Amino acid sequence: MTEPLWEDERPRLAAMGPVKVRVPAKINLHLGVGPLREDGYHEVTTVYHAVGLFDEITARPAETLVLTMDGEGTGELALDGTNLVIRAVQVLAAATGHEPHARLHLRKQIPLAAGLAGGSADAAAALVACDALWGTGLSREDLATIAARLGSDVPFLVLGGTALGLGRGERVSPVLAPGRAWHWVLALADGGLSTPDVYRELDRLRAAGLVAAAAGSTDGILAALRQRDAAVLAASLVNDLQPAALSLRPSLRDTLDAGAAAGSLAGVVSGSGPTCAFLCRDAANADAVAKGLEESGTCRAARTATGPVPGARLT
Ligand code: C5P
Protein backbone atom coordinates (compact mmCIF):
# COMPACT_ATOMS: atom_id res chain seq x y z
CA MET A 1 0.00 0.00 0.00
CA THR A 2 1.53 3.30 -1.02
CA GLU A 3 -1.05 5.74 0.33
CA PRO A 4 -0.39 7.05 3.85
CA LEU A 5 -2.75 5.64 6.46
CA TRP A 6 -3.35 9.06 7.94
CA GLU A 7 -3.17 12.17 5.88
CA ASP A 8 -2.09 14.99 8.08
CA GLU A 9 -2.79 17.47 5.31
CA ARG A 10 -6.37 17.78 6.53
CA PRO A 11 -7.49 21.38 5.99
CA ARG A 12 -7.18 23.69 8.97
CA LEU A 13 -9.40 26.41 7.50
CA ALA A 14 -13.16 26.16 7.16
CA ALA A 15 -14.15 25.05 3.67
CA MET A 16 -16.14 27.48 1.53
CA GLY A 17 -17.64 24.91 -0.80
CA PRO A 18 -18.69 21.27 -0.45
CA VAL A 19 -16.30 18.65 0.93
CA LYS A 20 -16.61 15.03 -0.12
CA VAL A 21 -15.39 12.09 1.95
CA ARG A 22 -15.23 8.46 0.86
CA VAL A 23 -15.15 5.69 3.46
CA PRO A 24 -14.76 1.92 3.01
CA ALA A 25 -16.40 -1.11 4.58
CA LYS A 26 -14.42 -3.36 6.92
CA ILE A 27 -14.08 -7.07 7.38
CA ASN A 28 -12.19 -8.84 10.17
CA LEU A 29 -9.36 -11.17 9.15
CA HIS A 30 -9.17 -12.31 12.77
CA LEU A 31 -11.85 -11.70 15.39
CA GLY A 32 -11.03 -13.21 18.76
CA VAL A 33 -13.76 -12.51 21.32
CA GLY A 34 -12.86 -12.68 25.00
CA PRO A 35 -15.10 -12.45 28.04
CA LEU A 36 -18.00 -10.05 28.57
CA ARG A 37 -16.77 -6.98 30.48
CA GLU A 38 -18.63 -5.09 33.16
CA ASP A 39 -19.40 -2.26 30.71
CA GLY A 40 -21.36 -4.66 28.45
CA TYR A 41 -18.64 -4.96 25.81
CA HIS A 42 -16.46 -7.96 25.06
CA GLU A 43 -12.70 -7.75 25.11
CA VAL A 44 -11.60 -8.42 21.52
CA THR A 45 -8.40 -9.04 19.64
CA THR A 46 -9.04 -8.32 16.01
CA VAL A 47 -7.30 -7.64 12.73
CA TYR A 48 -9.43 -5.20 10.77
CA HIS A 49 -9.13 -4.94 7.00
CA ALA A 50 -10.70 -2.11 4.97
CA VAL A 51 -12.14 -3.21 1.61
CA GLY A 52 -13.24 -1.26 -1.44
CA LEU A 53 -16.97 -1.03 -0.98
CA PHE A 54 -17.61 2.64 -0.27
CA ASP A 55 -20.06 5.10 1.22
CA GLU A 56 -19.63 8.78 0.45
CA ILE A 57 -20.61 11.88 2.42
CA THR A 58 -20.83 15.34 0.92
CA ALA A 59 -20.87 18.16 3.47
CA ARG A 60 -21.82 21.76 2.75
CA PRO A 61 -21.97 24.82 5.00
CA ALA A 62 -25.48 25.38 6.44
CA GLU A 63 -27.37 27.21 9.18
CA THR A 64 -28.79 23.98 10.64
CA LEU A 65 -28.02 20.26 10.55
CA VAL A 66 -29.62 18.47 7.63
CA LEU A 67 -29.01 14.88 6.51
CA THR A 68 -30.29 13.32 3.30
CA MET A 69 -29.30 10.01 1.77
CA ASP A 70 -29.67 7.68 -1.16
CA GLY A 71 -28.62 4.17 -2.05
CA GLU A 72 -28.41 0.99 0.02
CA GLY A 73 -30.92 0.84 2.89
CA THR A 74 -32.32 4.33 2.29
CA GLY A 75 -35.59 4.71 4.12
CA GLU A 76 -34.60 2.27 6.87
CA LEU A 77 -32.20 4.67 8.56
CA ALA A 78 -33.69 7.21 10.94
CA LEU A 79 -32.65 10.76 10.11
CA ASP A 80 -32.78 11.85 13.77
CA GLY A 81 -30.39 11.84 16.73
CA THR A 82 -30.29 8.03 16.77
CA ASN A 83 -28.43 8.12 13.45
CA LEU A 84 -24.69 7.70 14.00
CA VAL A 85 -23.92 10.39 11.40
CA ILE A 86 -25.97 12.96 13.33
CA ARG A 87 -24.33 11.85 16.57
CA ALA A 88 -20.87 12.18 15.01
CA VAL A 89 -21.63 15.77 14.00
CA GLN A 90 -23.01 16.59 17.44
CA VAL A 91 -20.10 15.00 19.31
CA LEU A 92 -17.54 16.75 17.09
CA ALA A 93 -19.37 20.06 17.56
CA ALA A 94 -19.45 19.66 21.36
CA ALA A 95 -15.75 18.75 21.43
CA THR A 96 -14.70 21.76 19.33
CA GLY A 97 -17.21 24.41 20.43
CA HIS A 98 -18.51 24.62 16.87
CA GLU A 99 -22.20 24.87 16.02
CA PRO A 100 -23.41 21.44 14.76
CA HIS A 101 -24.34 22.93 11.41
CA ALA A 102 -23.88 21.21 8.07
CA ARG A 103 -25.88 20.01 5.12
CA LEU A 104 -24.88 16.38 4.65
CA HIS A 105 -25.72 13.97 1.90
CA LEU A 106 -24.88 10.31 2.40
CA ARG A 107 -24.58 8.00 -0.60
CA LYS A 108 -24.66 4.40 0.63
CA GLN A 109 -23.33 1.23 -0.95
CA ILE A 110 -22.46 -0.52 2.33
CA PRO A 111 -25.53 -2.38 3.61
CA LEU A 112 -26.89 -1.84 7.11
CA ALA A 113 -26.45 -4.27 10.01
CA ALA A 114 -24.34 -6.43 7.72
CA GLY A 115 -21.15 -7.00 9.72
CA LEU A 116 -19.34 -4.52 7.45
CA ALA A 117 -19.43 -1.59 9.93
CA GLY A 118 -21.47 0.52 7.50
CA GLY A 119 -22.92 2.73 10.25
CA SER A 120 -19.50 3.17 11.86
CA ALA A 121 -18.04 4.00 8.44
CA ASP A 122 -20.63 6.75 7.96
CA ALA A 123 -19.82 8.16 11.41
CA ALA A 124 -16.11 8.18 10.54
CA ALA A 125 -16.86 9.91 7.24
CA ALA A 126 -19.03 12.52 8.98
CA LEU A 127 -16.21 13.27 11.45
CA VAL A 128 -13.64 13.71 8.70
CA ALA A 129 -16.06 15.74 6.57
CA CYS A 130 -17.10 18.16 9.34
CA ASP A 131 -13.52 18.43 10.57
CA ALA A 132 -12.65 19.70 7.07
CA LEU A 133 -15.82 21.77 6.65
CA TRP A 134 -15.31 23.59 9.94
CA GLY A 135 -11.48 23.64 9.90
CA THR A 136 -11.45 22.44 13.50
CA GLY A 137 -7.68 21.88 13.64
CA LEU A 138 -8.06 18.67 15.66
CA SER A 139 -5.09 16.33 15.80
CA ARG A 140 -5.56 12.81 14.50
CA GLU A 141 -5.37 11.56 18.11
CA ASP A 142 -8.24 13.92 19.08
CA LEU A 143 -10.25 12.64 16.12
CA ALA A 144 -9.57 9.01 17.12
CA THR A 145 -10.69 9.73 20.70
CA ILE A 146 -13.93 11.25 19.44
CA ALA A 147 -14.36 8.33 17.01
CA ALA A 148 -14.07 5.81 19.88
CA ARG A 149 -16.96 7.51 21.68
CA LEU A 150 -19.21 6.84 18.68
CA GLY A 151 -18.56 3.09 18.37
CA SER A 152 -15.92 0.40 18.70
CA ASP A 153 -15.20 0.24 14.94
CA VAL A 154 -15.24 3.98 14.20
CA PRO A 155 -11.51 4.65 14.95
CA PHE A 156 -10.57 1.91 12.49
CA LEU A 157 -12.76 3.41 9.78
CA VAL A 158 -10.91 6.73 10.22
CA LEU A 159 -7.58 4.88 9.94
CA GLY A 160 -8.28 2.19 7.31
CA GLY A 161 -5.75 -0.23 5.83
CA THR A 162 -5.12 -3.35 7.90
CA ALA A 163 -4.93 -2.75 11.64
CA LEU A 164 -4.83 -4.52 14.96
CA GLY A 165 -7.78 -3.66 17.21
CA LEU A 166 -7.71 -4.21 20.98
CA GLY A 167 -9.94 -3.35 23.93
CA ARG A 168 -13.49 -3.36 22.55
CA GLY A 169 -11.88 -2.81 19.11
CA GLU A 170 -11.36 0.94 19.49
CA ARG A 171 -7.61 0.82 20.24
CA VAL A 172 -6.17 0.49 16.74
CA SER A 173 -2.65 0.37 15.41
CA PRO A 174 -1.63 -0.18 11.78
CA VAL A 175 -0.34 -3.59 10.75
CA LEU A 176 2.80 -3.14 8.72
CA ALA A 177 2.54 -5.75 6.00
CA PRO A 178 4.18 -5.70 2.56
CA GLY A 179 1.92 -4.12 -0.01
CA ARG A 180 -0.30 -6.40 -1.99
CA ALA A 181 -3.95 -6.28 -2.91
CA TRP A 182 -6.16 -9.10 -1.62
CA HIS A 183 -9.20 -10.04 -3.67
CA TRP A 184 -12.48 -10.54 -1.85
CA VAL A 185 -16.08 -11.32 -2.66
CA LEU A 186 -18.71 -10.04 -0.25
CA ALA A 187 -21.95 -12.04 -0.26
CA LEU A 188 -24.64 -9.62 0.91
CA ALA A 189 -27.63 -11.11 2.70
CA ASP A 190 -31.30 -10.21 2.86
CA GLY A 191 -31.92 -8.52 6.19
CA GLY A 192 -29.38 -7.71 8.87
CA LEU A 193 -28.19 -9.18 12.15
CA SER A 194 -28.03 -7.12 15.33
CA THR A 195 -24.47 -6.98 16.68
CA PRO A 196 -25.54 -7.13 20.37
CA ASP A 197 -27.74 -10.17 19.57
CA VAL A 198 -24.81 -12.00 17.96
CA TYR A 199 -22.50 -11.28 20.90
CA ARG A 200 -25.25 -12.44 23.28
CA GLU A 201 -25.70 -15.64 21.28
CA LEU A 202 -21.96 -16.32 21.52
CA ASP A 203 -22.15 -15.90 25.32
CA ARG A 204 -25.09 -18.33 25.39
CA LEU A 205 -23.32 -20.93 23.22
CA ARG A 206 -20.21 -20.66 25.38
CA ALA A 207 -22.16 -20.92 28.65
CA ALA A 208 -23.80 -24.08 27.27
CA GLY A 209 -20.38 -25.47 26.35
CA LEU A 210 -21.34 -25.56 22.66
CA VAL A 211 -18.41 -23.52 21.34
CA ALA A 212 -14.82 -23.23 22.40
CA ALA A 213 -13.19 -20.35 24.23
CA ALA A 214 -11.65 -17.37 22.41
CA ALA A 215 -9.44 -17.81 19.35
CA GLY A 216 -5.73 -17.69 20.02
CA SER A 217 -3.34 -14.91 19.17
CA THR A 218 -3.15 -12.94 15.94
CA ASP A 219 0.34 -14.33 15.22
CA GLY A 220 -1.01 -16.65 12.52
CA ILE A 221 -2.82 -13.98 10.55
CA LEU A 222 0.02 -11.45 10.89
CA ALA A 223 2.55 -14.02 9.63
CA ALA A 224 0.20 -14.89 6.77
CA LEU A 225 -0.08 -11.22 5.75
CA ARG A 226 3.71 -10.95 5.67
CA GLN A 227 3.96 -14.04 3.45
CA ARG A 228 1.71 -12.41 0.82
CA ASP A 229 0.34 -15.84 -0.12
CA ALA A 230 -3.44 -15.92 -0.49
CA ALA A 231 -3.68 -19.65 0.33
CA VAL A 232 -1.79 -19.06 3.59
CA LEU A 233 -3.99 -16.10 4.48
CA ALA A 234 -7.08 -18.15 3.63
CA ALA A 235 -6.05 -20.85 6.10
CA SER A 236 -5.61 -18.24 8.86
CA LEU A 237 -8.99 -16.44 8.80
CA VAL A 238 -10.72 -16.65 12.19
CA ASN A 239 -14.03 -15.30 13.48
CA ASP A 240 -15.24 -16.26 16.96
CA LEU A 241 -18.63 -14.69 16.17
CA GLN A 242 -19.21 -17.05 13.24
CA PRO A 243 -20.86 -19.88 15.24
CA ALA A 244 -23.19 -17.35 16.83
CA ALA A 245 -24.11 -15.77 13.49
CA LEU A 246 -24.72 -19.27 12.04
CA SER A 247 -26.84 -20.19 15.03
CA LEU A 248 -29.06 -17.13 14.49
CA ARG A 249 -29.01 -17.45 10.68
CA PRO A 250 -28.42 -21.14 9.75
CA SER A 251 -28.85 -20.36 6.03
CA LEU A 252 -25.42 -18.67 6.09
CA ARG A 253 -23.95 -22.18 6.04
CA ASP A 254 -25.39 -22.51 2.50
CA THR A 255 -23.76 -19.22 1.50
CA LEU A 256 -20.37 -20.38 2.86
CA ASP A 257 -20.75 -23.70 1.04
CA ALA A 258 -21.71 -21.94 -2.20
CA GLY A 259 -18.62 -19.71 -1.99
CA ALA A 260 -16.43 -22.78 -1.50
CA ALA A 261 -18.12 -24.59 -4.40
CA ALA A 262 -17.58 -21.52 -6.59
CA GLY A 263 -13.82 -21.81 -6.05
CA SER A 264 -12.93 -19.32 -3.31
CA LEU A 265 -9.89 -20.08 -1.14
CA ALA A 266 -11.85 -19.55 2.09
CA GLY A 267 -15.03 -17.98 3.37
CA VAL A 268 -15.80 -16.43 6.72
CA VAL A 269 -18.71 -14.55 8.24
CA SER A 270 -17.77 -10.86 8.30
CA GLY A 271 -17.84 -9.49 11.86
CA SER A 272 -21.27 -10.18 13.35
CA GLY A 273 -22.66 -11.04 9.90
CA PRO A 274 -24.73 -11.79 7.92
CA THR A 275 -22.32 -10.75 5.12
CA CYS A 276 -19.87 -13.52 4.23
CA ALA A 277 -16.42 -12.60 2.92
CA PHE A 278 -14.58 -14.92 0.52
CA LEU A 279 -10.87 -14.65 -0.14
CA CYS A 280 -9.94 -15.32 -3.76
CA ARG A 281 -6.68 -15.98 -5.60
CA ASP A 282 -6.94 -13.02 -7.99
CA ALA A 283 -9.42 -10.74 -9.77
CA ALA A 284 -10.54 -13.44 -12.25
CA ASN A 285 -11.15 -15.93 -9.44
CA ALA A 286 -13.13 -13.25 -7.55
CA ASP A 287 -15.33 -12.56 -10.61
CA ALA A 288 -16.04 -16.30 -10.95
CA VAL A 289 -16.83 -16.66 -7.24
CA ALA A 290 -19.18 -13.65 -7.33
CA LYS A 291 -20.98 -15.14 -10.34
CA GLY A 292 -21.25 -18.55 -8.68
CA LEU A 293 -22.60 -17.03 -5.48
CA GLU A 294 -25.22 -14.98 -7.31
CA GLU A 295 -26.32 -18.04 -9.32
CA SER A 296 -26.52 -20.15 -6.16
CA GLY A 297 -29.39 -18.08 -4.82
CA THR A 298 -27.85 -18.20 -1.34
CA CYS A 299 -27.28 -14.43 -1.12
CA ARG A 300 -28.99 -11.20 -2.17
CA ALA A 301 -25.99 -10.00 -4.18
CA ALA A 302 -22.25 -10.56 -4.43
CA ARG A 303 -19.72 -7.73 -4.73
CA THR A 304 -16.02 -7.98 -5.54
CA ALA A 305 -13.69 -5.71 -3.56
CA THR A 306 -9.97 -5.43 -2.95
CA GLY A 307 -8.24 -4.55 0.29
CA PRO A 308 -6.55 -2.93 2.02
CA VAL A 309 -7.79 0.57 1.19
CA PRO A 310 -7.43 3.81 3.21
CA GLY A 311 -10.06 4.88 5.76
CA ALA A 312 -12.33 7.96 5.57
CA ARG A 313 -10.61 10.40 3.19
CA LEU A 314 -11.38 13.66 1.43
CA THR A 315 -11.74 13.05 -2.29
O1 C5P B 1 -19.36 -0.23 19.82
P1 C5P B 1 -20.67 -0.47 19.14
O2 C5P B 1 -21.70 0.55 19.53
O3 C5P B 1 -20.55 -0.61 17.67
O4 C5P B 1 -21.17 -1.87 19.68
C1 C5P B 1 -22.50 -2.30 19.49
C2 C5P B 1 -22.80 -3.43 20.46
O5 C5P B 1 -22.06 -4.59 20.13
C3 C5P B 1 -22.45 -3.15 21.91
O6 C5P B 1 -23.48 -2.47 22.55
C4 C5P B 1 -22.25 -4.57 22.45
O7 C5P B 1 -23.49 -5.17 22.71
C5 C5P B 1 -21.65 -5.29 21.27
N1 C5P B 1 -20.17 -5.30 21.35
C6 C5P B 1 -19.54 -6.12 22.28
N2 C5P B 1 -18.17 -6.13 22.35
C7 C5P B 1 -17.43 -5.38 21.51
C8 C5P B 1 -18.05 -4.54 20.55
C9 C5P B 1 -19.43 -4.54 20.50
O8 C5P B 1 -20.20 -6.82 23.05
N3 C5P B 1 -16.10 -5.42 21.60
Residues whose N, C-alpha, C, O or C-beta is under 5 A from the ligand:
A	BS01	C5P	G40 Y41 H42 V44 L150 G151 S152 D153 G167 R168 G169 T195 P196 Y199
